[in-house]
């Protein structure tokens, strides 16, 4: 089995402040997904795990782009950013359904742009600040909750990415 390197990520200090720790773990998990995709071509990145699952590494990157966009731009900042890949009328899970035309380069650029925007928005708020937007039926959330949820979201999907990557080329790692 091929081992993936983990030296390109930094875990937050065990004595970091709450905010530094939350932001540090989120960055760690963002980087983990990026590393799971490293060295693969578009065809491999579109490869789905096992039927009936539709999960692919490219789909996960597209999904996390939507998640970053939704939680930071829409829920925290109160923007109405809309979806990049999903259309509730046609395909509500379009992020998980890349076509042969969709490339990692395009998805990666969109994902990184959303991460940059998320960092900007988070930096402008305190952990106790309540977002200006609503999510899922009118519920509001603090930045602390959003950061914690984002860590959970990435960690769960990085588990999926582990399995997909191992199936593609045998690479394993944290």
Phi and psi in degrees as a GROMACS rama.xvg file:
@    title "Ramachandran Plot"
@    xaxis  label "Phi"
@    yaxis  label "Psi"
@TYPE xy
-83.9503  129.921  UNK-2
-95.7175  137.095  UNK-3
-88.6323  144.058  UNK-4
-78.9456  141.529  UNK-5
-111.083  3.75568  UNK-6
-70.6063  -10.8145  UNK-7
-90.7728  9.07135  UNK-8
-124.694  153.052  UNK-9
-123.929  122.243  UNK-10
-75.3072  145.11  UNK-11
-65.12  154.057  UNK-12
-58.9019  143.491  UNK-13
-69.5589  -8.5918  UNK-14
-119.534  17.3985  UNK-15
-65.7832  159.159  UNK-16
-66.4298  165.006  UNK-17
-56.2886  -49.3694  UNK-18
-64.4237  -46.2444  UNK-19
-59.7231  -38.4908  UNK-20
-69.0074  -46.2103  UNK-21
-60.9795  -48.5134  UNK-22
-66.5769  -36.0339  UNK-23
-65.0732  -43.3817  UNK-24
-68.4213  -34.7074  UNK-25
-63.8705  -44.9691  UNK-26
-61.9169  -40.4386  UNK-27
-57.7547  -46.3234  UNK-28
-73.8542  -32.5977  UNK-29
-60.5033  -45.9553  UNK-30
-65.2453  -34.8157  UNK-31
-60.1958  -46.5692  UNK-32
-62.4978  -40.6026  UNK-33
-59.7213  -43.7977  UNK-34
-66.2785  -33.3842  UNK-35
-64.8541  -25.5161  UNK-36
-92.8123  -13.6569  UNK-37
-61.356  136.29  UNK-38
81.4162  4.59044  UNK-39
-105.046  150.438  UNK-40
-89.7303  173.398  UNK-41
-58.9267  -40.0554  UNK-42
-61.3258  -45.4162  UNK-43
-64.7154  -39.2186  UNK-44
-69.2545  -22.9348  UNK-45
-86.6612  -12.0893  UNK-46
-62.9648  129.944  UNK-47
-86.6071  156.277  UNK-48
-63.7988  -88.3688  UNK-49
-143.772  143.434  UNK-50
-59.4673  142.986  UNK-51
-91.037  6.44902  UNK-52
-61.6449  142.974  UNK-53
-105.611  10.9216  UNK-54
-74.8028  128.573  UNK-55
-133.526  163.319  UNK-56
-63.5395  -41.103  UNK-57
-63.3055  -41.1023  UNK-58
-61.8641  -38.508  UNK-59
-65.8013  -40.5521  UNK-60
-63.5362  -44.3258  UNK-61
-63.7066  -40.0801  UNK-62
-63.2018  -45.623  UNK-63
-67.8952  -26.0741  UNK-64
-62.8499  -46.6823  UNK-65
-64.0656  -39.2421  UNK-66
-65.8227  -46.2642  UNK-67
-56.9535  -48.1085  UNK-68
-61.2576  -46.9761  UNK-69
-65.0652  -47.7291  UNK-70
-75.6244  -41.3339  UNK-71
-86.0239  -49.7038  UNK-72
-75.3156  -48.0494  UNK-73
-81.7369  -52.006  UNK-74
-78.4738  -46.3368  UNK-75
-75.5688  -51.9163  UNK-76
-88.8233  -13.589  UNK-77
77.3541  17.1274  UNK-78
-74.3213  165.669  UNK-79
-117.77  68.3845  UNK-80
-73.1079  -21.9602  UNK-81
71.381  -177.611  UNK-82
-102.458  149.283  UNK-83
-89.8328  -35.4675  UNK-84
-120.393  -20.3029  UNK-85
-106.439  145.639  UNK-86
-134.613  111.357  UNK-87
-58.6139  -26.2121  UNK-88
-80.0151  -33.1689  UNK-89
-107.128  -51.8055  UNK-90
-149.871  93.594  UNK-91
-64.4839  -15.9102  UNK-92
-115.684  34.0893  UNK-93
-58.6782  -27.092  UNK-94
-60.1474  -33.9119  UNK-95
-86.2208  1.47356  UNK-96
-120.752  61.5619  UNK-97
-65.9061  146.888  UNK-98
-100.127  178.451  UNK-99
-62.7801  -24.8759  UNK-100
-77.717  -22.4997  UNK-101
-77.805  134.63  UNK-102
-118.149  157.031  UNK-103
-66.1203  -37.7544  UNK-104
-57.4174  -44.8113  UNK-105
-66.9071  -45.9666  UNK-106
-64.4599  -41.3608  UNK-107
-63.3864  -43.4496  UNK-108
-61.8318  -43.5522  UNK-109
-65.1262  -42.3216  UNK-110
-61.7492  -47.1078  UNK-111
-65.0074  -36.685  UNK-112
-63.3312  -40.2922  UNK-113
-68.464  -35.9684  UNK-114
-64.8345  -43.8466  UNK-115
-58.7688  -46.6064  UNK-116
-64.4894  -40.5735  UNK-117
-61.4229  -42.9228  UNK-118
-61.4659  -42.958  UNK-119
-60.9753  -47.0544  UNK-120
-65.7478  -43.3272  UNK-121
-62.6472  -40.6828  UNK-122
-63.0416  -24.7554  UNK-123
-87.1515  2.441  UNK-124
-130.289  151.687  UNK-125
-86.1177  161.655  UNK-126
-59.1144  -32.5225  UNK-127
-86.7511  -6.86732  UNK-128
-63.5068  136.352  UNK-129
-92.5539  133.94  UNK-130
-60.7213  154.787  UNK-131
-83.8423  -17.2825  UNK-132
-104.498  173.399  UNK-133
-116.736  161.05  UNK-134
-141.425  135.645  UNK-135
54.839  64.1972  UNK-136
86.4539  29.8808  UNK-137
89.9214  11.201  UNK-138
-83.5536  138.708  UNK-139
-106.788  159.704  UNK-140
-140.369  148.659  UNK-141
-82.2949  160.835  UNK-142
-59.6185  -38.2647  UNK-143
-55.9944  -47.0489  UNK-144
-63.557  -43.9254  UNK-145
-62.0848  -45.6849  UNK-146
-61.7002  -43.2309  UNK-147
-62.9121  -43.9473  UNK-148
-63.6216  -40.8468  UNK-149
-62.6224  -39.2556  UNK-150
-60.9067  -46.3603  UNK-151
-60.9625  -44.3431  UNK-152
-61.7724  -48.0107  UNK-153
-64.6997  -44.3504  UNK-154
-60.1178  -43.1751  UNK-155
-63.6664  -46.9699  UNK-156
-73.267  -26.6265  UNK-157
-66.8626  -29.9681  UNK-158
-62.6313  -42.6433  UNK-159
-62.0145  -44.3052  UNK-160
-60.6257  -37.3862  UNK-161
-54.9817  -48.396  UNK-162
-69.2226  -41.1247  UNK-163
-64.1852  -45.8451  UNK-164
-63.2127  -42.4782  UNK-165
-61.5287  -38.1508  UNK-166
-66.4057  -36.699  UNK-167
-68.8666  -52.2281  UNK-168
-139.104  10.2238  UNK-169
83.3515  -3.29808  UNK-170
-68.1074  134.954  UNK-171
-130.595  165.397  UNK-172
155.837  173.261  UNK-173
